[in-house]
Amino acid sequence: EEGKQLADSMASLAYLVFVQGISIDQLPMVLSPSYLLQFNMGHIEVFLQRTEESIFSKGLDLLENGLLRIEDNSLLHQYLEIKSFLTVPQGLVKVMTLCPIETLRKKSLAMLQLYINKLDSQGKYTLFRCLLNTSNHSGVEVFIIQNIKNQIDMSLKRTPNNKWFTGPQLISLLDLVLFLPEGAETDLLQNSDRIMASLNLLRYLVIKDNENDNQTGLWTELGKIQNNFLKPLHTGLNMSKAHYEAEIKNSQENSQEVQNSKDLCSVTVGGEEIPNMPPEMQLKVLHSALFTFDLIESVLARVEELIEIKQSLALRKYGINWQPHL
């Protein structure tokens, strides 16, 4: 308890000095921005571990103060070997997903993006792997996938390419993105945002990287991606659509009985039961789910079409006439 009080006191002192500017003129100016961030990271962690909004918001302010002193892409990846440099972004994720106050959720998201921007390429890569493995939140995973896409895009425009977002290193990272957690049995509705982000990333890679160039390594690993992601997704979509179409049919057949008895229905969507639902609302939810599956299916079809076009162009370059599968 005494140690906790000391940690809270030191964190509060750091906030007063660096954010409020109290006695900061007495602080040595020879300290580097990265050292100051390292010095305060443990204090930021202490703030973010608290549940009171008025307290953990001070952690966000202290983190912002430290990050704004640092140039983009200059925070060395070695700092991630320090525990607090990984626990702080995980704390930001908790605020982003659990805090009831919208302004603090948005501030936390902005701080996570700022933190990513400051890391060097290997640091970004390491943090992406960490967050994909620990977040268990579709929205956070979509955010990370978008950041991965941005890093790939910047890497492909450079000469030489950034090794962390092309070739074998990228493929290892994509293994955490282009897959279904439970194969064809994955709840596609609950994971729809993540699946759409993954498909859009794959579509981008197919468009940007030609098979003959293969800068990303995508074309070497295409068979694995098809087996781990595209084929199970096809199967899952067929199963999910059949299930929801059957639910709609049953709901329509029973709606008259339900109306007559004035009863309310319950329906399970995305793994969660929504009780006491009127029949017309139940139908609306089921149709919305089908629309989501149709949307995923349309993007999936476009990705597979682009793959066939690119493979056909690559073969024609070598004088081989190839026709896509019908």
Protein Blocks (a to p, Z undefined) as FASTA:
>chain_A
ZZmmmmmmmmmmmmmmmmnopoklmpcfkbcfklmmmmmmmmmmmmmmpmbfklmmmmmm
mmmmmmmmpcehkacfklmmpmklmmmmmmmmmmmmmmmblklmmmmmmmmmmmmmmpcf
klmmmmmmmmmmmnopaklmmmmmmmmmmmmmmmmmpccddfklgcjllmmmmmmmmccf
kljmlcfklmmmmmmmmmmmmmmmmmmpcfklomnommmmmmmmmmmmmmmmmmmmmmmm
mmmmmmmmmmmmmmmmmmmnopacdddeehiacehiafklmmmmmmmmmmmmmmmmmmmm
mmmmmmmmmmmmmmmmnopacdddZZ
